[in-house]
Amino acid sequence: MGFLSVIVAGIAGFIFGALWYTALSKPWIVASGVALDDSGKPANRSNPVPYIISLVGAIVVAGMMRHVFVLSNIDAVGSGIVAGFGIGLFLICPWIATFYAFGGRPFRLTLIDGGYATGGCTIIAAVLMLV
């Protein structure tokens, strides 16, 4: 697990997010309250900044997960997947739930974004173990 695995894992997490939010775009748009343009699509969809932040964020998460895995002697696909799933579900999701609860956001948004965090971390972990 080196620098290349972190980049590839981050890209895989980013791609998972693209697929996740494409599949859940309609409920996410409703739950998030994102501003829409005249066609009913997110007004900022052509702005590259959110996509760049998302990709960089996925790479940063992959880098930290790699660091934790090395320190924890996690070096098998199965244990990596379990750890990645746990990181998403038990570390990231509670923070998302806390932010959204205080922000008065719909619980459905917590489920959608928490599902991405859990699935994304699981994918990142699997790629880290395989590359």
FENWO-V736257 format. One record per residue. N is the residue number from 0. RES is the residue in one small letter. SS is DSSP state (@ for helix, = for strand, . for the rest). PSI is psi in radians with two decimals (none if undefined). D_LAST is the distance of its C-alpha to the last C-alpha in Angstrom with 2 decimals. Layout:
# FENWO-V736257
n = [N & N]
res = [RES & RES]
ss = [SS & SS]
psi = [PSI & PSI]
d_last = [D_LAST & D_LAST]
This chain:
# FENWO-V736257
n = [0 & 1 & 2 & 3 & 4 & 5 & 6 & 7 & 8 & 9 & 10 & 11 & 12 & 13 & 14 & 15 & 16 & 17 & 18 & 19 & 20 & 21 & 22 & 23 & 24 & 25 & 26 & 27 & 28 & 29 & 30 & 31 & 32 & 33 & 34 & 35 & 36 & 37 & 38 & 39 & 40 & 41 & 42 & 43 & 44 & 45 & 46 & 47 & 48 & 49 & 50 & 51 & 52 & 53 & 54 & 55 & 56 & 57 & 58 & 59 & 60 & 61 & 62 & 63 & 64 & 65 & 66 & 67 & 68 & 69 & 70 & 71 & 72 & 73 & 74 & 75 & 76 & 77 & 78 & 79 & 80 & 81 & 82 & 83 & 84 & 85 & 86 & 87 & 88 & 89 & 90 & 91 & 92 & 93 & 94 & 95 & 96 & 97 & 98 & 99 & 100 & 101 & 102 & 103 & 104 & 105 & 106 & 107 & 108 & 109 & 110 & 111 & 112 & 113 & 114 & 115 & 116 & 117 & 118 & 119 & 120 & 121 & 122 & 123 & 124 & 125 & 126 & 127 & 128 & 129 & 130]
res = [m & g & f & l & s & v & i & v & a & g & i & a & g & f & i & f & g & a & l & w & y & t & a & l & s & k & p & w & i & v & a & s & g & v & a & l & d & d & s & g & k & p & a & n & r & s & n & p & v & p & y & i & i & s & l & v & g & a & i & v & v & a & g & m & m & r & h & v & f & v & l & s & n & i & d & a & v & g & s & g & i & v & a & g & f & g & i & g & l & f & l & i & c & p & w & i & a & t & f & y & a & f & g & g & r & p & f & r & l & t & l & i & d & g & g & y & a & t & g & g & c & t & i & i & a & a & v & l & m & l & v]
ss = [. & . & @ & @ & @ & @ & @ & @ & @ & @ & @ & @ & @ & @ & @ & @ & @ & @ & @ & @ & @ & @ & @ & . & @ & @ & @ & @ & @ & @ & @ & @ & . & . & . & = & . & . & . & . & . & = & . & . & . & . & . & @ & @ & @ & @ & @ & @ & @ & @ & @ & @ & @ & @ & @ & @ & @ & @ & @ & @ & @ & @ & @ & @ & @ & @ & . & . & . & . & . & @ & @ & @ & @ & @ & @ & @ & @ & @ & @ & @ & @ & @ & @ & @ & @ & @ & @ & @ & @ & @ & @ & @ & @ & @ & @ & . & . & . & . & @ & @ & @ & @ & @ & @ & @ & @ & @ & @ & @ & @ & @ & @ & @ & @ & @ & @ & @ & @ & @ & @ & @ & @ & .]
psi = [1.83 & -2.82 & -0.77 & -0.73 & -0.62 & -0.78 & -0.84 & -0.74 & -0.72 & -0.74 & -0.70 & -0.72 & -0.69 & -0.79 & -0.72 & -0.74 & -0.71 & -0.76 & -0.76 & -0.89 & -0.38 & -0.80 & -0.57 & 0.42 & -0.78 & -0.90 & -0.56 & -0.74 & -0.78 & -0.86 & -0.61 & -0.46 & 0.36 & 2.51 & 2.41 & 2.66 & -3.01 & -0.43 & -0.03 & 0.20 & 2.75 & 2.31 & -0.45 & 0.27 & -0.39 & -0.05 & 2.09 & -0.30 & -0.85 & -0.61 & -0.70 & -0.79 & -0.72 & -0.77 & -0.83 & -0.73 & -0.74 & -0.66 & -0.70 & -0.77 & -0.78 & -0.72 & -0.76 & -0.67 & -0.72 & -0.79 & -0.83 & -0.72 & -0.73 & -0.82 & -0.53 & 0.05 & 0.63 & 1.97 & 0.24 & 2.59 & -0.85 & -0.83 & -0.56 & -0.76 & -0.76 & -0.76 & -0.75 & -0.76 & -0.78 & -0.70 & -0.80 & -0.86 & -0.68 & -0.18 & -0.86 & -0.80 & -0.73 & -0.60 & -0.78 & -0.82 & -0.71 & -0.86 & -0.80 & -0.59 & -0.83 & -0.50 & -0.02 & 0.47 & 2.66 & 2.49 & -0.52 & -0.63 & -0.67 & -0.76 & -0.74 & -0.90 & -0.63 & -0.61 & -0.69 & -0.77 & -0.75 & -0.87 & -0.71 & -0.76 & -0.61 & -0.78 & -0.81 & -0.78 & -0.77 & -0.77 & -0.72 & -0.65 & -0.47 & -0.42 & none]
d_last = [6.69 & 8.57 & 10.22 & 7.95 & 5.30 & 8.78 & 10.12 & 7.83 & 8.21 & 11.81 & 12.44 & 11.40 & 13.80 & 16.32 & 16.31 & 16.83 & 19.69 & 21.19 & 21.34 & 22.61 & 25.31 & 26.31 & 27.00 & 28.80 & 30.38 & 33.97 & 33.97 & 31.89 & 34.44 & 37.29 & 35.89 & 34.72 & 37.97 & 36.25 & 38.83 & 39.20 & 40.64 & 43.45 & 41.15 & 39.88 & 36.37 & 34.97 & 36.96 & 34.07 & 31.72 & 32.14 & 31.54 & 28.14 & 28.14 & 26.91 & 23.96 & 23.10 & 23.52 & 21.33 & 18.41 & 18.94 & 19.40 & 16.12 & 14.35 & 16.73 & 16.06 & 12.28 & 13.34 & 15.90 & 13.89 & 11.50 & 14.89 & 16.42 & 13.77 & 14.18 & 17.93 & 18.04 & 16.18 & 13.92 & 11.23 & 11.49 & 10.39 & 14.10 & 15.03 & 12.25 & 13.52 & 17.03 & 16.57 & 15.16 & 18.05 & 20.43 & 19.56 & 20.26 & 23.28 & 24.88 & 24.19 & 23.90 & 26.20 & 29.14 & 29.15 & 29.10 & 31.89 & 33.87 & 33.75 & 34.71 & 37.41 & 39.12 & 38.74 & 40.36 & 37.50 & 37.48 & 35.62 & 34.09 & 32.24 & 30.90 & 29.61 & 28.01 & 26.34 & 25.53 & 23.97 & 21.69 & 20.80 & 20.11 & 18.18 & 16.23 & 15.27 & 14.37 & 12.07 & 10.50 & 10.17 & 8.70 & 5.84 & 5.62 & 5.95 & 3.82 & 0.00]
